[in-house]
Amino acid sequence: MSLRKRCSRTEPEWSALYCQASPKCQHVWYYDFRVNRRRYRASTETADKHKARDIEAKERARILEGRHGIRRQPDLTFRQFAAVYLRDHSVHKRDGGTRDEYTIARLNAAFGSLVLHEITVHRIEQWKRERLQSRWKAHGQTSPGNKIRPATVNRELDTLKGILGKAVEWGKLVESPATKVARLKVENRRTRILTPQEEQRLVAACRGRFRALVALALLTGARKGELLTLKWENVTPDAIVFLQTKNGRMRRIPLSPAVRTILDDLTRNWPWVFANPVTGKAYTSILKNFQRALARAGIRTGDVTFHTLRHTALSRMIAEGHSDHTVMSISGHSTTRMLERYTHPTEALKLGALETGAYLVTNWSQRDERPTEAGAEVEELLGKFGGRQEDRTPDLCIANAALSQLS
């Protein structure tokens, strides 16, 4: 037990607060102890030493029970538990934990040396601020680093929440502080869609298998990852089956004549439909190829990415009048709310919608705007109510009678 009274200190700076009657004075007792190298001290709010001892014992027991995020077990650092998380959880993800491995390497720089229960809400908020102020450089980049975007911080925060959540689920932590941390607001609702002329120029600017990849993205609205991981064994005579989808659900798309023409023109020398002819493995990055194709096609306006092709395909399907459920079965969306971001009516459709009420202005120029005789009398009478005192009707009964006759 470690109890003391602050009034009993004899240091020079405390001489003014020294109490001659201590420790039998009426000042309160304070407890001061450590658990797992962490210090806890506070007032017991009582001058009775026996009660103070009981309060200290209860507080120590409460901390050891885990209500402060501590249990009777060896301390586990974030770096140690993150390695367990990668081994036992991330390996079962669609990408085999590759993204988690990269993200955890970034998180270890900020939280790796901290014990799990030492990670607080405030510390995570500090990390968010510091991360937004930092920059990153690509391999071989000599120019100033690129600024970290809020979307990147959100993805890293999601991984941190997943790790601390598993720590709670596996009994290594009582409560996850990350549940109280909000994600950053991100404006990523791209509205850029390609025109039919831009689509034709882009396809014509591509070469080889990459041309087929772009054309299929514009026809099917499939995601880049779904197309790059597509294998020939999942292409049947009448459909394409996407197994590695974003939501983990298998999706089947029937082969249209246009899609069948593109696939029949490709050789099947490798397991993947879009394989690198040099390595024989699936492509992992097509950013440079896509940027060069955009430059050759003369598309330099707007934020155009490979995902814009999916955006363009689904927007075209909706604009042509296909039902939401039909488009959802092709795109893989589970709700119509997610499909709303792909709905971009053209100017012609907007004008057509506004013309639905055109009958309201029929013969608008011939409308008689002259007031009727009864209307003129009402306007004159109401004008007197709001004018000068001498112009107002002196008797309200007369005014009410006049209004009832006019009505």
Buried (B, 14 or more C-beta within 10 A) or exposed (E): EEBBBBBBBEEEEEEEEEBEEBBEEEBBBBBEBEEBEBEBEEEBEEBEBEEBBEBBEEBBEEBBEBEBBBBEEEBBBBBBBBEBBBEEBBEEEBEEBEBBBEBBEBBBEBBBEBBBBBBEEEBBBEBBEEBBEEEEEEEEEEEEEEEBBBEBBBBBBEBBBBBBBBBBEEEBBBBBBBEEBEBBEEEEEBEBBBEEEBBEBBBEBBEEBBBBBBBBBBBBBBBBBBBBBBBBEBBEEEEBBBBBBEEEEEBEBEBEEEBBEBBEEBEEEBEBBBBEEEEEEBBEEBEEBBEBBBEBBEBEEEEBBBEBBBBBBBBBBBBEEEEBEEBBBBBBBEEEEEBEBBEBEEEEEEEEEEEEEEEEEEEEEEEEEEEEEEEEBBEEBEEBEEEEEEEEEEEEEEBEEBEEEEE
